[in-house]
Amino acid sequence: MDGPGTITWEEFLQDAERFLVVSDRISDGWEFRGDKDIPGQAYLFRRIKCFVPMSDSVIMRNDEEEKEEEEFHVKFQEDPHEAPRSNSLESPFITEHHILWSMSYGVPVLFFNGWRSDFPGINAMSVNEAQTIHDSKLNYMELSQAIHPILGTPFLQLHPCLSQELLQSMSKSKNKLVSWLSCVAPASLNLKIHPEYCKLTYEV
């Protein structure tokens, strides 16, 4: 799809490559995965492990109604680059973020997951839990579970239809991918965007 509020696959790749240069320089952990020669078949990837207080973990209860009412509030380390620390009062929490390009919408799309464990895929977060982390709760039109179009596995997804309006307001940005990501990051398990990336939006 072409037109206002969209970017092409070539623009996505160009913005992503510049994004990765900054990531490598500041050791932020992002990388490209997939086949960049096929539109929509490559994506930006990052996985981070941190530790959260045990009191923030969801406690398994026998009463199903009580279990459904529980909320999961994650408190991340203030510095995402700080080496992880663990003690008896903390439990591991893994987050994974993927930035894809939607051929149907012509916009970037953010897929992400969170696992309350030492291993990805074990004890995954639900949509309800992910919604409680955002200061102003997301509704189901914005955040839902979807099948990853490349991996074919369930992920949480911020719906791409909302991105067109964001991109329309970023017409003067030198890196629309970064401008878009800085807007949607707070809604995706507290994804942090280092200030160094923002320089890409106004530097050629």
C-alpha positions as CSV (number, residue, x, y, z in Angstrom):
1,M,0.0,0.0,0.0
2,D,1.3,3.4,-0.9
3,G,0.1,6.9,0.1
4,P,0.0,9.2,3.1
5,G,0.8,7.5,6.3
6,T,2.7,4.6,4.7
7,I,6.4,3.7,4.0
8,T,7.7,1.4,1.4
9,W,9.8,-1.8,2.1
10,E,12.9,0.0,0.8
11,E,12.3,2.9,3.2
12,F,11.8,0.5,6.1
13,L,15.1,-1.3,5.3
14,Q,16.9,2.0,5.0
15,D,15.6,3.3,8.3
16,A,16.2,0.0,10.0
17,E,19.8,-0.2,8.8
18,R,20.5,3.3,10.2
19,F,18.8,2.2,13.4
20,L,21.1,-0.9,13.7
21,V,24.2,1.3,13.3
22,V,23.2,3.2,16.4
23,S,22.2,0.0,18.2
24,D,25.6,-1.5,17.6
25,R,27.4,1.7,18.7
26,I,25.5,1.8,22.1
27,S,25.4,-2.0,22.5
28,D,21.6,-2.0,22.6
29,G,21.1,-5.6,21.3
30,W,19.0,-5.1,18.2
31,E,19.7,-7.2,15.1
32,F,18.1,-8.1,11.7
33,R,16.6,-11.5,11.1
34,G,15.1,-13.1,8.0
35,D,15.5,-12.5,4.3
36,K,15.8,-8.8,3.4
37,D,15.6,-9.6,-0.3
38,I,11.9,-10.5,0.1
39,P,9.5,-7.7,1.1
40,G,8.1,-8.2,4.6
41,Q,10.3,-11.3,5.3
42,A,12.9,-9.6,7.6
43,Y,12.5,-7.9,10.9
44,L,14.3,-6.2,13.7
45,F,14.8,-8.4,16.8
46,R,15.8,-7.8,20.4
47,R,15.5,-10.0,23.5
48,I,16.2,-8.7,27.1
49,K,16.3,-10.5,30.4
50,C,15.7,-8.6,33.6
51,F,14.6,-9.3,37.1
52,V,11.3,-8.2,38.8
53,P,10.3,-8.3,42.4
54,M,8.6,-11.6,43.4
55,S,5.6,-9.6,44.7
56,D,5.0,-8.5,41.1
57,S,4.6,-12.1,39.8
58,V,1.2,-13.6,39.3
59,I,0.4,-15.9,42.2
60,M,-1.4,-19.1,41.1
61,R,-4.6,-19.6,43.0
62,N,-7.3,-22.3,43.2
63,D,-10.1,-19.8,42.8
64,E,-10.4,-19.1,39.1
65,E,-12.4,-15.9,39.6
66,E,-9.8,-14.5,41.9
67,K,-7.1,-15.5,39.5
68,E,-8.7,-13.5,36.7
69,E,-8.9,-10.4,38.8
70,E,-5.1,-10.3,39.5
71,E,-3.0,-7.7,37.7
72,F,0.7,-8.1,36.8
73,H,2.7,-4.9,37.3
74,V,6.3,-5.2,36.1
75,K,8.9,-2.9,37.5
76,F,11.9,-2.8,35.2
77,Q,15.4,-1.8,36.1
78,E,15.9,1.9,35.5
79,D,18.9,1.3,33.2
80,P,18.1,-1.3,30.6
81,H,21.9,-1.7,29.9
82,E,22.7,-2.5,33.5
83,A,23.9,-6.1,34.1
84,P,21.0,-8.2,35.5
85,R,21.0,-8.9,39.2
86,S,19.2,-11.7,40.9
87,N,18.4,-12.5,44.5
88,S,15.9,-14.6,46.4
89,L,13.3,-11.7,46.2
90,E,13.5,-11.4,42.4
91,S,12.3,-13.5,39.6
92,P,13.4,-13.5,35.9
93,F,11.4,-11.8,33.2
94,I,12.2,-12.0,29.5
95,T,10.9,-9.6,26.9
96,E,11.2,-10.0,23.1
97,H,10.4,-7.3,20.6
98,H,10.1,-7.7,16.8
99,I,9.6,-4.8,14.3
100,L,8.1,-6.0,11.1
101,W,6.8,-4.3,7.9
102,S,3.2,-4.9,6.9
103,M,2.7,-5.3,3.2
104,S,-1.0,-4.9,3.6
105,Y,-0.9,-1.6,5.5
106,G,2.5,-0.3,4.3
107,V,3.6,0.5,7.9
108,P,5.9,-0.9,10.6
109,V,4.3,-3.4,13.0
110,L,5.4,-4.2,16.6
111,F,5.1,-7.8,17.8
112,F,6.3,-8.6,21.3
113,N,6.2,-11.2,24.1
114,G,7.0,-11.5,27.7
115,W,7.8,-14.6,29.8
116,R,8.0,-14.8,33.6
117,S,10.7,-17.4,33.5
118,D,14.4,-18.1,32.6
119,F,13.4,-19.4,29.1
120,P,11.4,-17.8,26.3
121,G,8.1,-19.7,25.7
122,I,7.6,-20.6,29.4
123,N,4.9,-18.9,31.4
124,A,4.0,-16.3,28.7
125,M,2.1,-13.1,29.5
126,S,-1.5,-12.8,28.4
127,V,-3.1,-9.8,26.6
128,N,-4.8,-8.8,29.9
129,E,-1.6,-8.8,31.8
130,A,0.2,-6.8,29.1
131,Q,-2.5,-4.2,29.1
132,T,-2.1,-3.5,32.8
133,I,1.5,-2.5,32.4
134,H,0.6,0.5,30.2
135,D,-0.4,3.6,32.3
136,S,-3.6,4.2,30.3
137,K,-4.9,0.7,29.5
138,L,-5.0,-0.3,25.9
139,N,-8.2,-1.7,24.5
140,Y,-8.5,-4.8,22.4
141,M,-8.6,-2.9,19.1
142,E,-5.0,-1.7,19.9
143,L,-3.4,-4.8,21.5
144,S,-4.3,-8.3,20.7
145,Q,-2.7,-11.8,20.2
146,A,-1.8,-12.6,16.6
147,I,0.3,-15.1,14.7
148,H,3.7,-13.9,13.8
149,P,3.6,-13.7,10.0
150,I,7.2,-14.9,9.7
151,L,7.6,-17.3,12.6
152,G,4.1,-18.6,12.7
153,T,3.9,-18.5,16.5
154,P,1.6,-16.5,18.8
155,F,2.7,-13.0,19.8
156,L,1.2,-9.9,21.2
157,Q,0.7,-7.2,18.5
158,L,0.0,-3.5,18.4
159,H,-2.5,-3.3,15.5
160,P,-1.0,-1.6,12.3
161,C,-4.1,0.4,11.4
162,L,-3.2,2.9,14.2
163,S,0.3,3.4,12.7
164,Q,-0.9,5.2,9.5
165,E,-2.2,8.2,11.4
166,L,1.1,8.4,13.4
167,L,3.2,8.2,10.2
168,Q,1.1,11.0,8.6
169,S,2.2,13.3,11.4
170,M,5.9,12.4,10.8
171,S,6.3,13.5,7.2
172,K,9.3,15.6,8.0
173,S,11.1,13.0,10.0
174,K,14.5,11.7,8.6
175,N,13.8,8.3,10.1
176,K,10.1,7.5,10.3
177,L,10.8,4.1,11.8
178,V,12.4,5.7,14.9
179,S,9.7,8.4,15.1
180,W,7.0,5.8,15.0
181,L,8.8,3.5,17.4
182,S,9.2,6.2,20.0
183,C,5.4,6.7,20.0
184,V,4.4,3.1,20.3
185,A,7.2,1.8,22.6
186,P,5.6,2.7,25.9
187,A,2.7,0.5,25.1
188,S,4.8,-2.6,24.5
189,L,6.1,-4.0,27.8
190,N,7.9,-0.8,28.6
191,L,10.2,-0.8,25.6
192,K,12.9,1.8,26.1
193,I,14.2,3.9,23.2
194,H,17.7,5.3,23.8
195,P,17.9,9.1,23.1
196,E,20.7,8.4,20.6
197,Y,18.1,7.0,18.2
198,C,16.2,10.2,18.2
199,K,19.1,11.9,16.4
200,L,18.3,9.8,13.3
201,T,14.9,11.7,13.0
202,Y,16.6,15.0,12.1
203,E,20.1,14.1,10.9
204,V,20.6,13.1,7.2
